[in-house]
Amino acid sequence: MYDVLLESGPSMPKDLYDRYARRADEPKTKRTVRTYLRKLEQYELVKCEGVGPSRRCAARRSRR
C-alpha cells in the first residue's frame, strides 16, 4: 500500500485500492486494506485528510 501511494501520489482510498488490486497476485479485501491504511497513518507513514468519499491519502517521505 505504501509503495502504491509513493508511486501514485495523493489518492482517494477507492482509487488506491484499485491500483493495489491490479498489482497484487492475491489482493486483500477492501476492509483489510482500510485497516492497513489506518495503521500506516498511526505510524505516521501516511497522511489522510478529509472525510468519507472525498478523503485523500498521501505517503510521507522517510524522516531519515
Secondary structure, 3 states (H helix, E strand, C coil): CHHHHHHHCCECHHHHHHHHHHHCCCCCCHHHHHHHHHHHHHCCCEEEECCHHHCEEEECCCCC
